[in-house]
Every structure is written in C-alpha cells, then in structure tokens.
Amino acid sequence: MGPSYALLRFGVSTVLYKLKVGHYDEDALEQAFKSASEKLKEKMLTTRQRIENRGLRKGRRQGIEQGMQQGMQNKALDIARYMLHALHLGVDKVQEATGLSRQLVHQIAQEKA
C-alpha cells in the first residue's frame, strides 16, 4: 500500500464520518468526491502507463536479444559453410570452431556449394 492509497483511505474515512455525524456541507462534499475521483483516475492512468512502458521495454529487450542470437547463429552457419566448402575442412574441425552440432555441420556439408 503506497502513500496515495493511505491518503485515499483517509479521505474516504473522513467523508464517511462526516456523513454519519451529519457535519458536512453538501457542495463541499460533492467537490471533495469529484477531486478525489479525478486524482484517482489520474493515478490509475499513470500506473497503467508505467506498466505498459515497462512491458514495452521488456519486449524490446527480448526482441534485441533474440535478434542478436539469430544473427550469431546465422554467422556461425555462414562460417561453417565457408570452412566446409571453400576451405575443405572436415566436419570435426568445423564443429569445434563454430560450436554447431555435429548433425547440423553434417547437413551443411551435404549442401551444394
């Protein structure tokens, strides 16, 4: 519970007490409700925006990470193709150098240059 929740709770308690004991001015009470309502709406929108922004940042970060991983994988595949087809190195050496699986390097070796 943050300070704004405590303040809202205090405001509601105060209004309820005044209604109970009958010490209130209707216009002032109506204005207090409107003001509290506007502040609450504002706070809810701000909180929603923060949550959305946090989600967007997380999504961007994940997208960048995935893009980098795909780029590194593609580069390893390109290097493996070059090593196999242009340099005529064996599957074991290419696997060791690129970190690709033996099966994948074997598949690349079967491709036509």
Secondary structure as GFF3:
##gff-version 3
##sequence-region A 1 113
A	DSSP	alpha_helix	3	21	.	.	.	ID=ss1
A	DSSP	alpha_helix	26	81	.	.	.	ID=ss2
A	DSSP	pi_helix	82	86	.	.	.	ID=ss3
A	DSSP	alpha_helix	91	98	.	.	.	ID=ss4
A	DSSP	alpha_helix	102	110	.	.	.	ID=ss5
###
